[in-house]
Amino acid sequence: MMPGIGGAQSPGGLTLKAHGGYLVRLESFGGLELLRLAREALALDRAMGATGLTVSVNRRRKVVRLAFVGPFTEGRQGAHWYGAHHALARLLSRAANVTVQAYVYDPDEGEEVIAYGNGRRVGGDRVVYEDVELPVPLDEMDDAAFKYMQERWPMGHLAYVFGLTRKELLRLHRVSPSRELALEGQDAEGEAFLAALLPTAQVALPESDVL
């Protein structure tokens, strides 16, 4: 099996690099105390050196991606950190009474989604690309068949649940609006930024966010 069959191509033809984080659908950030939860999660996961929390939002579907900024989340190894560290998913799923997914996407290895609800693991799925059995050789698959295959994998299925395309979900970490919040900053200031990212009253939103 050729590596990279899970790769997502950008308009410039570049393959996305490995990344991970936490994905959730929220109506708003109001009352969640997200920065406090993030600091508590870091302590539970014994993760040292984090300086911030990156928050990216697809307003059309109210899908939020959260990711820590720190040495342990850098590069490909950093993407895989999210495969074993789920404290924020547990805490947020309980606080917001929603399902939160921890995920890892590595275009050269595979993808994984681990779901949490009410503080407990409630499901998950993983695909290793080299273990995928193709009906025909990769270079003989047409685009439609290849896309259909990818949509059945964990990130593709999660995108369907969120009402997004697989491509939209995989590029959510590059989406605008996005904001990096300082973990040691003023929580009130951070909450104001979060309220601007996902307003409770939304009118005349674009069909899709800028990708």
Secondary structure, 3 states (H helix, E strand, C coil): CCCCCCCCECCCCCECCCEEEEEEECCCCCCCCHHHHHHHHHHHCCCCCCCEEEEEEECCCCEEEEEEECHHHCHHHHHHHCCCCCHHHHHHHHHHCCEEEEEEEECCCEEEEEEEECCEEEEEEEEEHHHCCCCCCHHHCCHHHHHHHHHCCHHHHHHHHHCCCHHHHHCHHHCECEEEEECCCCHHHHHHHHHHHCCCCCCCCCCCCEC
